[in-house]
């Protein structure tokens, strides 16, 4: 199943919901970052949530997410846009532990329980929107549930999961965000909470072949959901040799000359996708201003 995302509402617009399958996207990130299993789960959950948060935007708007905990992976950095394009990396990709007491990948231990989650939205305005909350669990989904309630004042249920094969490739990944709109009554909220708490893990549902539409129907009730938009999601980086060249120009002629004299060229790599860009002496000479 190709990765995609569904936007929906339910109960006469009182509930706004998103669900996505992200197995291929997370596998591409794992391959590029060479993440080990627990780091893959942490990065994959964050990428999945970033994809859904990006889908809440419009036009050329974009979002950057940072999860900076006190665990051994250090920080997770992702960004996405309204087109379903997401990229991300972890500072220390080679982190893995034995399964936790629930038999799941120990993401909490990898991320840590002290630190912060920050979200920066570029909405095309003069100033960026920035929201920041403390990490409350390190499990990622719970931390973003808290983020929505605290920073954006939108009661939300967030779920994101990743299953990893024995060879560290990604078996299944996906997620959902269900949000309560103003005016929803307490009975509806309680009903939603029971449904969210009773369904299997989102990664298990994806592994079993459930589509994003079916996941939302299980969450909200068959016949209650009104689907509005289906869009692809993918790992896509914005880097290019031209962008790297512009960054080198910004270093100034003296630094460029140093690259020529000492290294006889230059090589730069992108944090997000690990693509490497090589510059010959001749190319560096052309960058001098």
C-alpha positions as CSV (number, residue, x, y, z in Angstrom):
1,X,0.0,0.0,0.0
2,X,1.5,3.3,-1.1
3,X,1.7,5.9,1.7
4,X,-1.1,8.4,1.9
5,X,-3.0,10.6,4.3
6,X,-6.8,11.1,4.8
7,X,-8.5,14.3,6.1
8,X,-11.9,13.8,7.6
9,X,-14.6,15.1,10.0
10,X,-17.2,13.4,12.1
11,X,-20.3,14.1,14.2
12,X,-21.4,17.1,12.2
13,X,-18.0,18.7,12.2
14,X,-17.4,18.4,15.9
15,X,-14.5,16.1,15.3
16,X,-11.6,16.8,12.9
17,X,-9.4,13.8,12.1
18,X,-6.3,12.7,10.1
19,X,-4.9,9.3,9.5
20,X,-1.9,8.2,7.5
21,X,0.1,5.2,6.4
22,X,3.8,6.0,6.4
23,X,5.7,2.7,6.1
24,X,7.6,3.6,2.9
25,X,8.3,7.1,4.1
26,X,9.8,5.9,7.4
27,X,11.8,3.2,5.6
28,X,13.3,5.8,3.3
29,X,14.3,7.9,6.3
30,X,15.7,4.7,8.0
31,X,17.7,3.9,4.9
32,X,19.1,7.3,4.5
33,X,19.9,7.9,8.2
34,X,21.0,4.3,8.9
35,X,18.9,4.3,12.1
36,X,18.9,1.3,14.4
37,X,15.5,-0.1,15.6
38,X,14.6,2.1,18.6
39,X,15.9,5.3,16.9
40,X,13.9,4.3,13.8
41,X,10.7,4.1,15.9
42,X,11.4,7.5,17.5
43,X,12.2,9.2,14.2
44,X,9.3,7.4,12.4
45,X,6.7,8.5,15.0
46,X,7.9,12.1,14.7
47,X,7.9,12.0,10.9
48,X,4.4,10.6,10.9
49,X,3.0,13.2,13.2
50,X,4.9,15.9,11.3
51,X,3.2,14.7,8.1
52,X,-0.3,15.1,9.6
53,X,0.6,18.5,11.1
54,X,1.8,19.6,7.7
55,X,-1.6,18.5,6.2
56,X,-3.2,21.1,8.5
57,X,-1.4,23.8,6.7
58,X,-2.2,25.5,3.3
59,X,-0.3,26.5,0.2
60,X,3.4,27.0,0.7
61,X,3.2,26.9,4.5
62,X,5.7,24.7,6.3
63,X,6.4,23.3,9.7
64,X,9.6,22.3,11.7
65,X,9.4,20.0,14.7
66,X,12.1,19.4,17.3
67,X,12.0,16.8,20.0
68,X,15.0,17.6,22.3
69,X,15.2,15.1,25.2
70,X,17.8,13.9,27.6
71,X,18.0,10.4,26.0
72,X,20.9,9.0,23.9
73,X,19.4,9.9,20.5
74,X,19.8,13.5,21.6
75,X,17.4,15.4,19.3
76,X,14.9,14.6,16.5
77,X,14.4,17.2,13.8
78,X,11.7,17.0,11.2
79,X,10.0,19.3,8.8
80,X,7.1,19.1,6.5
81,X,4.6,21.0,4.3
82,X,1.1,21.1,3.1
83,X,1.9,18.9,0.2
84,X,2.8,15.8,2.2
85,X,6.5,16.1,1.8
86,X,8.4,15.3,5.0
87,X,12.1,14.9,6.0
88,X,13.9,14.4,9.2
89,X,16.9,13.0,11.2
90,X,18.1,12.1,14.6
91,X,21.4,13.4,16.0
92,X,22.5,9.9,17.1
93,X,20.9,7.3,14.8
94,X,22.7,4.2,16.2
95,X,20.5,3.7,19.3
96,X,18.8,0.5,20.2
97,X,17.6,-1.3,23.3
98,X,15.9,-4.5,24.4
99,X,12.1,-4.3,24.2
100,X,10.4,-2.6,27.2
101,X,8.2,-4.2,29.7
102,X,5.2,-4.1,27.3
103,X,7.2,-5.9,24.6
104,X,7.6,-2.8,22.5
105,X,10.6,-0.7,21.3
106,X,11.7,1.4,24.2
107,X,11.3,4.9,22.6
108,X,10.9,6.6,26.0
109,X,14.4,5.4,26.9
110,X,15.9,6.6,23.6
111,X,14.2,10.0,23.7
112,X,14.4,10.7,27.4
113,X,11.8,12.1,29.8
114,X,13.2,15.6,30.3
115,X,13.4,18.2,27.6
116,X,11.1,20.0,25.2
117,X,9.0,19.6,22.1
118,X,9.0,22.7,19.9
119,X,7.0,23.4,16.7
120,X,7.8,26.3,14.3
121,X,5.2,27.1,11.6
122,X,6.1,29.3,8.7
123,X,2.8,30.6,7.5
124,X,4.1,33.1,5.0
125,X,3.8,36.0,7.5
126,X,6.5,38.3,8.9
127,X,6.8,36.3,12.1
128,X,6.8,32.6,12.6
129,X,4.4,30.8,15.0
130,X,6.3,29.0,17.7
131,X,4.9,26.6,20.3
132,X,6.9,24.8,22.9
133,X,6.0,22.4,25.7
134,X,8.0,20.1,28.0
135,X,8.4,16.4,27.2
136,X,6.0,14.6,29.4
137,X,6.7,11.0,28.6
138,X,9.2,10.5,25.7
139,X,6.8,8.3,23.9
140,X,6.2,11.0,21.2
141,X,2.5,10.5,20.7
142,X,1.7,11.4,24.3
143,X,4.0,14.4,24.1
144,X,2.2,15.7,21.0
145,X,-1.2,15.1,22.6
146,X,0.0,17.4,25.4
147,X,1.4,19.9,22.8
148,X,-1.9,20.3,21.1
149,X,-3.8,20.7,24.3
150,X,-1.3,23.1,25.9
151,X,0.1,25.1,23.1
152,X,-2.7,25.2,20.6
153,X,-5.6,24.7,23.0
154,X,-7.1,21.9,20.9
155,X,-8.0,18.7,22.8
156,X,-6.5,16.0,20.7
157,X,-5.7,12.3,20.6
158,X,-2.5,11.5,18.8
159,X,-1.2,8.1,17.9
160,X,1.8,7.1,15.9
161,X,3.6,3.8,15.7
162,X,6.4,2.0,13.9
163,X,7.1,-1.8,13.7
164,X,10.6,-2.8,12.8
165,X,11.7,-6.1,11.1
166,X,14.6,-8.2,12.6
167,X,16.9,-6.7,9.9
168,X,16.0,-3.2,11.0
169,X,13.9,-2.4,8.0
170,X,10.4,-0.9,8.6
171,X,7.6,-3.4,8.7
172,X,4.7,-1.0,9.3
173,X,4.2,2.7,10.3
174,X,1.3,5.1,10.5
175,X,-0.6,7.4,12.7
176,X,-3.7,9.4,13.5
177,X,-4.7,12.7,15.0
178,X,-8.3,13.2,16.2
179,X,-9.2,16.7,17.4
180,X,-12.3,18.0,19.3
181,X,-13.7,21.2,17.9
182,X,-15.3,23.9,20.1
183,X,-18.9,23.1,20.9
184,X,-18.5,19.3,21.2
185,X,-20.4,18.0,24.3
186,X,-18.8,15.9,27.1
187,X,-20.6,12.8,26.1
188,X,-19.0,12.8,22.6
189,X,-15.6,13.4,24.2
190,X,-16.0,10.5,26.6
191,X,-17.2,8.3,23.7
192,X,-14.1,9.3,21.7
193,X,-11.7,8.6,24.6
194,X,-13.1,5.1,25.0
195,X,-12.7,4.3,21.3
196,X,-9.2,5.6,21.2
197,X,-8.2,3.6,24.3
198,X,-9.8,0.4,23.0
199,X,-8.3,0.0,19.5
200,X,-5.1,-1.9,18.8
201,X,-1.8,-0.1,18.3
202,X,-1.8,1.9,15.1
203,X,1.3,0.1,13.7
204,X,-0.5,-3.2,14.3
205,X,-3.5,-2.0,12.3
206,X,-1.3,-0.9,9.5
207,X,0.6,-4.2,9.5
208,X,-2.8,-6.0,9.3
209,X,-3.6,-4.1,6.1
210,X,-6.0,-1.5,7.5
211,X,-6.2,1.7,5.4
212,X,-6.3,5.2,6.9
213,X,-10.0,5.3,6.1
214,X,-10.6,2.0,8.0
215,X,-8.6,3.3,10.9
216,X,-10.7,6.4,11.2
217,X,-13.9,4.4,11.0
218,X,-12.6,2.2,13.8
219,X,-11.8,5.3,15.8
220,X,-14.9,7.3,15.2
221,X,-17.5,4.7,14.1
222,X,-18.5,3.3,10.8
223,X,-20.9,5.7,9.0
224,X,-19.9,8.6,11.2
225,X,-16.9,9.7,9.2
226,X,-17.0,12.2,6.3
227,X,-13.8,11.9,4.2
228,X,-12.7,15.1,2.6
229,X,-9.2,14.7,1.0
230,X,-6.7,12.0,0.2
231,X,-3.1,13.1,-0.4
232,X,0.2,11.2,-0.8
233,X,2.9,11.5,1.8
234,X,6.6,10.9,1.2
235,X,10.1,11.5,2.4
236,X,11.4,14.3,0.2
237,X,14.4,16.6,0.9
238,X,14.8,20.2,-0.3
239,X,18.5,20.0,-0.6
240,X,20.3,20.5,-3.9
241,X,23.8,21.3,-5.1
242,X,22.7,24.8,-5.9
243,X,21.5,25.3,-2.3
244,X,24.8,24.0,-0.9
245,X,26.7,26.2,-3.4
246,X,24.8,29.3,-2.1
247,X,25.7,28.3,1.5
248,X,29.4,28.0,0.5
249,X,29.2,31.5,-1.1
250,X,27.9,32.8,2.2
251,X,31.2,31.6,3.9
252,X,33.1,34.2,2.0
253,X,36.1,34.2,-0.4
254,X,38.7,33.6,2.3
255,X,37.0,30.4,3.5
256,X,36.5,29.2,-0.1
257,X,40.2,29.8,-0.9
258,X,41.1,27.8,2.2
259,X,39.0,24.9,0.8
260,X,40.9,25.2,-2.5
261,X,44.4,25.4,-1.0
262,X,44.0,22.9,1.8
263,X,41.5,20.3,0.5
264,X,41.7,20.8,-3.2
265,X,37.9,20.8,-3.3
266,X,35.0,20.4,-0.9
267,X,32.4,17.9,0.1
268,X,29.1,18.7,1.9
269,X,26.4,16.4,3.1
270,X,22.7,17.1,4.0
271,X,21.7,16.3,7.6
272,X,18.2,15.3,6.5
273,X,18.9,12.9,3.6
274,X,22.7,12.3,3.8
275,X,23.1,13.1,0.2
276,X,26.7,14.2,-0.5
277,X,27.7,17.0,-2.8
278,X,31.2,17.3,-4.2
279,X,32.8,20.6,-5.5
280,X,35.9,20.6,-7.6
281,X,38.6,23.3,-7.4
282,X,37.2,24.8,-10.6
283,X,33.6,24.9,-9.2
284,X,34.9,26.5,-6.0
285,X,36.7,29.2,-8.0
286,X,33.5,30.0,-9.8
287,X,31.8,30.6,-6.4
288,X,34.2,33.3,-5.3
289,X,32.8,36.8,-5.6
